[in-house]
Amino acid sequence: MKPDSGKTWVSRVAVSILAGLTVIIGLITAACSGDLVGTPTATATASPTAAATPEPTPEPTPTPLHPLMIEVMRQHSYPGSEVVIEERLEPGSNYDRYVASYSSEDLKIYALLTVPQGERPESGWPIIVFNHGYIPPTEYRTTERYVAYVDAFAAGGYIVFRPDYRGHGDSEGNPASAYGSTDYTIDVLNAMYSVMRYPDADPERVGMWGHSMGGSITLRAMVVSDDIKAGVIWAGVVARYPDLMERWRRRYAEYPTPTPGPDGSSPSWYLWVLPYSSYEEDPEFWASIDPITYLDELSGPRQLHHGTADDSVPVEYSEYLFEQLQETEVIAELYLYEGDNHNISLNLWTALQRSVEFFDQYVKGEDSGS
């Protein structure tokens, strides 16, 4: 072998090594820069199959809250206010009479106030909150209507507080409805908590009286507040909502009912609640706004009066309410007056005497035989 032939072999080996290094360096550089055209296929490895995630069961859509729901009304605030004497009126037989005012949701509401004369009981005079029936708001006057009714309770030794309701007479606000709105019940509860502050009143002895539409307000108020010792309803609109919207509306479609729209037109209050659903679609919703659902939670005994010839509110309403009350532990009485009308005019004094005696027993706390 020639000496230079070995050198040539070494040189060739060196060149081959350098060429190999150049290729390796190029591959590394391409890999780092992401410029590789092809990538080796990864060897597949076995892995467990993931279990299918079960679809969650959709939660039922909750019934949207509505202001008329009894539970919602129980959470509402009824602070009342100071009772302001606006005008002194001519006194009654044994009591003083005033036009007064109080605040309800920042509205000035007027009311008729009577206060017994004579020596005040140590704890103060017992109270009756008096809820009038439907009177066209533009025709309503604080000092008019129900004169004999108020006199019976006032002469019997009660402070009587008869609120106008908003939008009635000179009271601020817009008139509403006792069935499709909470406004009147709010006004009545604020009236009650206002007169309970009155210096001569006994806040522990409160009764509530209501006629027709006012009977509905009384029933609702008594399942919202537990501060009412007893309630009396005359010719009350106290049916369940389906009956109010269908049977009653159809029966009295040809002439005004005790509860027309705020402007005195045909009843429109049901339009304020119908958009939520029909009774068949969501009976739970309708039950939640109905005081009859909560009869076993009434704050006190209940007395009902109704004329059998009432052509404004079916006597069956009072009969049905009485039947429902009998299924609870609430003390209840029902008086029907054969052939009498919506105002029980033919038996007025008998009905008033029974009402006063009922309040005497359950509000004043007197024995039933006294």
PAMARLUM-241732 format. One record per residue (C-alpha): residue in one letter; x, y, z. Coordinates in steps of 0.25 Angstrom, whole numbers, plus 5000, padded with zeros to 4 digits. Layout:
% PAMARLUM-241732
AXYZ
...
//
This chain:
% PAMARLUM-241732
M500050005000
K500550144996
P500750235008
D499850345001
S498750234999
G498550225014
K498350375015
T497350365004
W496550265012
V496550345024
S496150465017
R494950395011
V494550345025
A494650485030
V493850545019
S492750435021
I492750465036
L492650615034
A491550585024
G490750505034
L490950605045
T490450715035
V489150635032
I488950605047
I489150755050
G488150795039
L487150695044
I487250745058
T487150895053
A485850865045
A485250795057
C485450905066
S484851005055
G483650915052
D484050905038
L484050755037
V483150715025
G482950575031
T482850525045
P482950375049
T481650315052
A481450295067
T481250145071
A479850125076
T479650085090
A478450025096
S477650125105
P476250095113
T475050145106
A474450265114
A473050235119
A471950325113
T471550445122
P470050435125
E469250555121
P468750625133
T467250625136
P466750765133
E466250835145
P464750875145
T464551015141
P464251085155
T462951165155
P463251305154
L463051395166
H461751475165
P461451585175
L460051525178
M460751395183
I460451385198
E461851355202
V462351475194
M461351565201
R461851505214
Q463251555211
H462751695208
S462851805218
Y461651875223
P462251985232
G461052075233
S461252215238
E460752315248
V459252345247
V459052495244
I457752555247
E457352635235
E455952685240
R455052675252
L453652635248
E452352635256
P452352535267
G451552405267
S450652355278
N451852325288
Y453052335279
D453852445272
R454052445257
Y455152495248
V455752495234
A457152445236
S458252405227
Y459452305227
S460552255217
S460552135208
E461652115199
D461952265200
L460552295196
K459652385205
I458352305207
Y457152365214
A456352285224
L455152305233
L455552295248
T454652275260
V455052275274
P454152235286
Q453852345296
G453952325311
E455052255320
R456052185311
P456352035315
E457752025322
S458251955309
G457552045299
W456352025291
P456251905282
I456251925267
I455451885255
V456051915241
F454851935232
N454951895217
H453951945208
G453351885196
Y453451935182
I453052075180
P453552145167
P454852215171
T454452355165
E453052345173
Y453652305186
R453652395198
T454352365211
T453252415220
E452052345212
R451452205211
Y451452095221
V451052195232
A450152105240
Y451251995239
V452352085245
D451352135255
A451051995261
F452551965263
A452952105268
A451752105278
G452251965282
G453552025288
Y454452005276
I455452095269
V454952085254
F455952115243
R455352105229
P456452135218
D456052185205
Y456952105197
R457952175187
G457252245176
H455952265183
G455452405186
D456552495190
S457552375193
E458852375184
G459252265174
N458452195164
P457252105166
A457551955164
S456851825167
A456651735179
Y456851605171
G457951635160
S458751735169
T459351735183
D459151895184
Y457851895192
T458351785202
I459651865204
D458851985207
V457951915217
L459151855224
N459851985225
A458652045230
M458551935241
Y460051955245
S459752105245
V458552105254
M459252005263
R460252125266
Y459152215270
P459252265284
D457852215289
A457952085282
D458251945287
P459151885276
E458951745282
R457451745280
V457151765265
G455951715257
M455651725242
W454351745235
G454051735220
H452951745210
S452851685196
M454251725190
G454651765204
G454351625208
S455351575198
I456451675204
T456151635218
L456351485215
R457651515208
A458151605219
M457851495229
V458651395223
V459851495221
S459851555235
D459751485248
D459351605256
I457851605252
K457051535264
A455751515256
G455151545243
V453651565238
I453251565224
W451951605218
A451651555204
G453051535201
V453651505187
V454451385193
A454451285182
R455651215176
Y456251285163
P455651195153
D454251225158
L454551365158
M455051375144
E454051275138
R452751255145
W452551385152
R453051465140
R452051395131
R450851405141
Y450951555142
A451451585128
E450251665125
Y450351765136
P451351825146
T451951745157
P452551785170
T453951775164
P453951845150
G455251905145
P455852025151
D455152115142
G453752055145
S453751975132
S453451825131
P454351735139
S455751735134
W456651695146
Y456751555141
L457551605129
W458651645139
V458851495143
L458451415131
P459751445123
Y460451355133
S459751225130
S458451165130
Y457951085142
E458050955135
E459450975131
D459951025144
P459050995156
E460251015165
F460351155162
W458851185163
A458851115177
S460051205181
I459251335179
D457951275185
P457751305200
I456851185201
T458051105199
Y458551155213
L457251145221
D457951065232
E458851175234
L457851285237
S458151375248
G456851365255
P455351315255
R454551355243
Q453051395242
L452251395229
H450951465225
H450251455212
G448851485207
T448251365198
A447751465188
D449051535186
D449051575171
S450451625171
V451251515178
P450851375178
V450451315192
E451151195188
Y452451265190
S452251275205
E451651135206
Y452951085199
L453851165208
F453151115220
E453250965216
Q454750985214
L454951055227
Q454250935234
E455350845229
T456350925237
E456450955252
V456051105249
I454751145257
A453751185247
E452251225246
L451351245235
Y450051325235
L449051315222
Y447951415221
E446851365213
G446351455202
D447351565206
N448151645197
H449651685195
N449651785206
I448851695215
S447851815217
L446651735221
N447451675233
L448451785235
W448351805250
T448351655253
A449551635244
L450251755251
Q449951705265
R450551565262
S451751635256
V451951725268
E451751605278
F452751525270
F453851635271
D453451645286
Q453751505288
Y455051485279
V455651625279
K455251685292
G455351545299
E453951555306
D453151435309
S452151395298
G451051405307
S451351545312
//
